[in-house]
Amino acid sequence: MSPSNTSNAEHYDVAVIGGGINGAGIAADAAGRGLSVFLCEQDDLARHTSSASSKLIHGGLRYLEHHEFRLVREALAEREVLLAKAPHIVKPLRFVLPHRPHLRPAWMIRAGLFLYDHLGQRKKLPGSRGLRFDARSPLKAEIRRGFEYSDCWVDDARLVVLNAMAAREHGAQVQTRTRCLSASRHQDHWHLQLERADGSSFSVRASALVNAAGPWVARFIESGLQQKAPYGIRLIQGSHLIVPRLYEGEHAYILQNEDRRIVFAIPYLEHFTLIGTTDREYRDDPAQVRISAEETDYLLAVVNRHFKHQLSRASILHSYSGVRPLCNDESTDPSAVTRDYTLALSASPGEPPLLSVFGGKLTTYRKLAEAALQRLAPFFPQMGPCWTAAAPLPGGEEMSDSRTLAEQLRQRHAWLAPKLARRWAGSYGSRAWRLLEGVEEPADLGEHFGATLHAREVDYLCRQEWAREAEDILWRRSKLGLFLSEDEQDRLRSYLDAATRQSETCVLAS
Ligand SMILES: Cc1cc2nc3c(=O)[nH]c(=O)nc-3n(C[C@H](O)[C@H](O)[C@H](O)COP(=O)(O)OP(=O)(O)OC[C@H]3O[C@@H](n4cnc5c(N)ncnc54)[C@H](O)[C@@H]3O)c2cc1C
């Protein structure tokens, strides 16, 4: 590295590698404490594990069996914290657990649910109770008893984007489609070599480096930093199916399988049911992960063992797959590997610190970020205190719940279709008012691409939420990919290509 390059590079307090939930959460927390922050993401925000989850903010009932009490307590408490921070994208969800006496006796489930009700703070979410199913139940006739308890649902990819926005609103520099090729220590700072998608390169300096590269965390330490990773990482693949709505009602099911694993069936986007997940060891490129035929059959079999309505491969509308970057605890069973996180700090006296994130869950990202900042605190004596617990995420300000907000949007804009009002309220929260600034009639929404997607929203996503390609909009900023035909998706692609060429609409407000 030439010294002149080093001195020309922008200097930040903290550079974060990875725009998944952990990188975005740490960047937001650090920026809000007054640190200057740089975040780079090699693809789109939430492009990998953080958009491939079961989308639950949950304590993890099943982790009690593995004695993960610390994790469960922290995760249970986070449910109501996140519900208050982001009431537009986090929603309470009741879970029905059909009783399968040969798998777990009723006393064991009751004991687990008692702990679940009382381990974490719970003010709004109702507690658990027993259930009896009658002939109207969608479950098979032999399943007559069950239990019900509370957790929450989250739009996972939007949780990441909102944290990146929060970071930016506190002054952070967020660069998507920018890969960190390498980083090296130079006296009191790190020097990062970065490459944009167009092949151009640049560098930045930082007083501390955070490696939140998810499935790539160990690989980056070894190849990007030329060091030995302090912990092993286990890549555990998990896949989901999306099928037409399988049952009436707003509740989810947690299904116990014969192998003692559990599978969720979750109401999804009004019209669908989301089914997942699997747990299998994964050794290939995390960017290429795809659902296997075996996983598909496994998920269909679990559902078919429980529901009267039988599914086949032909029922599947969509599927997705991701890899959990878990800290290797040497468990032989992939579903028993700890879901807790580990932070590894490396810094000899006088050296700039490196903090690497191993494991974690969407649910605990905020606590993970607080723990990360606590580890970095000795290096930044001027840093502010914890602040994220009570601070709304962008769009969570001045709103109670998305149903009420959708009604308010329609009271002010009577022409707004109820579907669109509901979707915008549930995606953008109170930022939906900004989307509607200067919009007085349907024509002001601009070109219509299909379903409820118009140019007005596409432009907003490009300007405010780092969207660049159709997939960013169809599968992460929204899930409209399930509703737009191939032709409609192509039209969106042409629109974005033209906009990029003109370099007008897709300029990030950074
Ligand atoms: C199937 C499945 C279901 C799950 N369900 C739940 C759930 O219901 N609830 C829950 O709480 N948790 C759930 N999880 C766990 C949760 O999704 C993950 O813990 C979390 O998303 C991990 O986030 P991350 O930021 O560590 O990783 P990622 O989201 O993968 O982010 C890491 C990012 O780093 C980027 N990156 C890597 N290398 C570089 C580089 N050199 N330069 C720039 N960028 C780089 C990658 O592109 C990636 O976007 C689930 C996980 C899976 C796989």
The ligand as an SDF file (V2000), in Angstrom:
LIG
                    3D

 53 58  0  0  0  0  0  0  0  0999 V2000
  -33.2730  -20.7390    7.6060 C   0  0  0  0  0  0  0  0  0  0  0  0
  -33.0380  -19.7110    8.6610 C   0  0  0  0  0  0  0  0  0  0  0  0
  -34.0650  -19.3300    9.4940 C   0  0  0  0  0  0  0  0  0  0  0  0
  -33.8420  -18.3780   10.4820 C   0  0  0  0  0  0  0  0  0  0  0  0
  -34.8880  -17.9390   11.2190 N   0  0  0  0  0  0  0  0  0  0  0  0
  -34.6910  -17.0050   12.1610 C   0  0  0  0  0  0  0  0  0  0  0  0
  -35.7800  -16.4890   12.8640 C   0  0  0  0  0  0  0  0  0  0  0  0
  -36.9390  -16.8160   12.6080 O   0  0  0  0  0  0  0  0  0  0  0  0
  -35.5480  -15.5820   13.8380 N   0  0  0  0  0  0  0  0  0  0  0  0
  -34.2800  -15.1620   14.1400 C   0  0  0  0  0  0  0  0  0  0  0  0
  -34.1370  -14.3710   15.0690 O   0  0  0  0  0  0  0  0  0  0  0  0
  -33.2070  -15.5950   13.4310 N   0  0  0  0  0  0  0  0  0  0  0  0
  -33.3890  -16.4910   12.4500 C   0  0  0  0  0  0  0  0  0  0  0  0
  -32.3410  -16.9430   11.7090 N   0  0  0  0  0  0  0  0  0  0  0  0
  -30.9920  -16.4430   12.0110 C   0  0  0  0  0  0  0  0  0  0  0  0
  -30.7230  -15.0940   11.3550 C   0  0  0  0  0  0  0  0  0  0  0  0
  -31.3080  -15.0190   10.0950 O   0  0  0  0  0  0  0  0  0  0  0  0
  -29.2180  -14.8780   11.2510 C   0  0  0  0  0  0  0  0  0  0  0  0
  -28.6220  -15.0510   12.5020 O   0  0  0  0  0  0  0  0  0  0  0  0
  -28.8470  -13.4930   10.7880 C   0  0  0  0  0  0  0  0  0  0  0  0
  -29.5630  -13.1260    9.6410 O   0  0  0  0  0  0  0  0  0  0  0  0
  -27.3540  -13.4090   10.4960 C   0  0  0  0  0  0  0  0  0  0  0  0
  -27.0780  -12.0970   10.1150 O   0  0  0  0  0  0  0  0  0  0  0  0
  -25.6190  -11.6590    9.7200 P   0  0  0  0  0  0  0  0  0  0  0  0
  -25.6210  -10.1800    9.6030 O   0  0  0  0  0  0  0  0  0  0  0  0
  -24.6330  -12.2490   10.6800 O   0  0  0  0  0  0  0  0  0  0  0  0
  -25.3340  -12.4020    8.3370 O   0  0  0  0  0  0  0  0  0  0  0  0
  -25.8100  -12.0120    6.8470 P   0  0  0  0  0  0  0  0  0  0  0  0
  -27.2070  -11.6010    6.7980 O   0  0  0  0  0  0  0  0  0  0  0  0
  -25.4120  -13.1140    5.9330 O   0  0  0  0  0  0  0  0  0  0  0  0
  -24.9400  -10.7380    6.5420 O   0  0  0  0  0  0  0  0  0  0  0  0
  -23.5350  -10.8020    6.3040 C   0  0  0  0  0  0  0  0  0  0  0  0
  -23.2740   -9.9000    5.1210 C   0  0  0  0  0  0  0  0  0  0  0  0
  -21.8670   -9.6970    4.9790 O   0  0  0  0  0  0  0  0  0  0  0  0
  -21.6330   -9.4920    3.5980 C   0  0  0  0  0  0  0  0  0  0  0  0
  -20.2070   -9.6990    3.3380 N   0  0  0  0  0  0  0  0  0  0  0  0
  -19.5090  -10.8450    3.5030 C   0  0  0  0  0  0  0  0  0  0  0  0
  -18.2180  -10.6370    3.1650 N   0  0  0  0  0  0  0  0  0  0  0  0
  -18.1020   -9.3470    2.7870 C   0  0  0  0  0  0  0  0  0  0  0  0
  -17.0050   -8.5340    2.3280 C   0  0  0  0  0  0  0  0  0  0  0  0
  -15.7500   -9.0290    2.2030 N   0  0  0  0  0  0  0  0  0  0  0  0
  -17.2380   -7.2320    2.0250 N   0  0  0  0  0  0  0  0  0  0  0  0
  -18.4990   -6.6980    2.1460 C   0  0  0  0  0  0  0  0  0  0  0  0
  -19.5720   -7.4340    2.5690 N   0  0  0  0  0  0  0  0  0  0  0  0
  -19.3600   -8.7330    2.8890 C   0  0  0  0  0  0  0  0  0  0  0  0
  -22.5230  -10.5270    2.9210 C   0  0  0  0  0  0  0  0  0  0  0  0
  -22.8020  -10.1790    1.5820 O   0  0  0  0  0  0  0  0  0  0  0  0
  -23.7650  -10.5050    3.8150 C   0  0  0  0  0  0  0  0  0  0  0  0
  -24.8010   -9.7050    3.2770 O   0  0  0  0  0  0  0  0  0  0  0  0
  -32.5290  -17.8560   10.6720 C   0  0  0  0  0  0  0  0  0  0  0  0
  -31.4890  -18.2280    9.8120 C   0  0  0  0  0  0  0  0  0  0  0  0
  -31.7540  -19.1330    8.7970 C   0  0  0  0  0  0  0  0  0  0  0  0
  -30.6690  -19.4750    7.8230 C   0  0  0  0  0  0  0  0  0  0  0  0
  1  2  1  0
  2  3  1  0
  2 52  2  0
  3  4  2  0
  4  5  1  0
  4 50  1  0
  5  6  2  0
  6  7  1  0
  6 13  1  0
  7  8  2  0
  7  9  1  0
  9 10  1  0
 10 11  2  0
 10 12  1  0
 12 13  2  0
 13 14  1  0
 14 15  1  0
 14 50  1  0
 15 16  1  0
 16 17  1  0
 16 18  1  0
 18 19  1  0
 18 20  1  0
 20 21  1  0
 20 22  1  0
 22 23  1  0
 23 24  1  0
 24 25  2  0
 24 26  1  0
 24 27  1  0
 27 28  1  0
 28 29  2  0
 28 30  1  0
 28 31  1  0
 31 32  1  0
 32 33  1  0
 33 34  1  0
 33 48  1  0
 34 35  1  0
 35 36  1  0
 35 46  1  0
 36 37  1  0
 36 45  1  0
 37 38  2  0
 38 39  1  0
 39 40  1  0
 39 45  2  0
 40 41  1  0
 40 42  2  0
 42 43  1  0
 43 44  2  0
 44 45  1  0
 46 47  1  0
 46 48  1  0
 48 49  1  0
 50 51  2  0
 51 52  1  0
 52 53  1  0
M  END
$$$$
